[in-house]
Amino acid sequence: MPEKNNPVGQINIELSEEVGEGIYSNLAIITHSPTEFIIDFLKMMPGVPKHKVKSRIILTPQHAKRLYKALKENIAKYESVHGEIKDPGGDMTYNLPIPTARA
C-alpha cells in the first residue's frame, strides 16, 4: 500500500550536495558482459599521461537499454530547441588506445 506522501508512480529521491556538484567527464569507456554494462567516466587533460576513472556506473542490460532510449529522446528534445549538436571529432572510438586497468 502506497504511503500518503508518496503516491503510486512517484519516486522519492535524495540528492546530497556532494553528488549534486557532479563530476566532469569528457570520455566514457563502455564494456559489457552477458549480465551487465559498465560505463567508466574519465576526465582527459592535455599533457597528462595517465587518466583516472572518476566514476563507474554498472547497469543491467535492461537498464542500459532504458538509458540509451532516455538519452536518445533527450538529445532529440535538446536539438529541437538548440539545433544539431556538432561532433567535430567524428567517431572517436577508432582513435582511442585500448585502456588498461591498473590498481
N, C-alpha and C positions, 0 to 999 in steps of 0.2 A: 504494500500500500504506500503511495507516494506521500512524502511529508507535505505539510501545509505550505511551507516556504519554498518548496522545490517541486513545481508542477511537472507532470509527465512530459518528457521530451526536452527538458532543460537540464543543463549540466552546471553544477556549482563549481567554479574554478577559482583557485587562489594563485596569484602571481606575486612571488616575492620580489622585492626591489632589486636584488642581485640578478635574478633571472630576467627580470623586466628590462634591464640595461642591454641585454643581448650580447652576442659575440659576433664581431665582423668576420666574414668569410668571403674569400674570392676564389675558392676552389673546393669542390666536393668530389670525393672519390667514392664510388658506389661498387660494392661487391655483394654477392649473394650466394646462398646455398639453397637446397631444396626447401628449407624451412624458415629462412629469414633473409632480409635485405639489411645491409649495414651501410650507412651513409656517414663517412668521416668528413668533417668540415675543417678546412685549414685556412690560414692566412699566409699567403706567399708575399714576401717582401724582396725587392731588388737587392742583390748583393748579399743576401743571407743564404748560406749554403745548405742549411738544414731547416726544414719546416715541421712544426709540431701540429699534431691534431688538436684542435681547440675544443671540439665537441663530437660525440659519436651518438648516432641515433640508430637503434635496432628495431626493425619492423617485421611483422609477419608479411608474407606475400600479399595477403588481402588488404592490409593497411597500406602497404607500399602502393598498391593499385589505387586505393582511395586517395592517397596523397598526390599521385600522378594526375588523377582526374580533377582534384581540387586546384592544383597548380595550373593545369591547362585552362580551367574555367576562369580562374582569377587573372591569368595573363591575358586572356581574351577580353575580359572586362577592362583591364588596365589599358590595353591597346585601343579599345573602342573610345576611350576618353583622351588618352595622351599620344596616340599614334603608335606605329610599329616600333618595337624595341629592336634597335640595331645591334648586331653581333659582329663587330669588325674582325674578330678572331676566327670566325667560321667555326668549324668543328674541331675544338681543341683536343679531343680525345686522342687524335692521331699524333699530336705533337708533344704529348706528355711522356716523361720517362716512367717506367713501371715503378711504383712506390715499393719501398722495402720497409717492413715493420721492424722496429727495434725497441727494446725495453728501455 
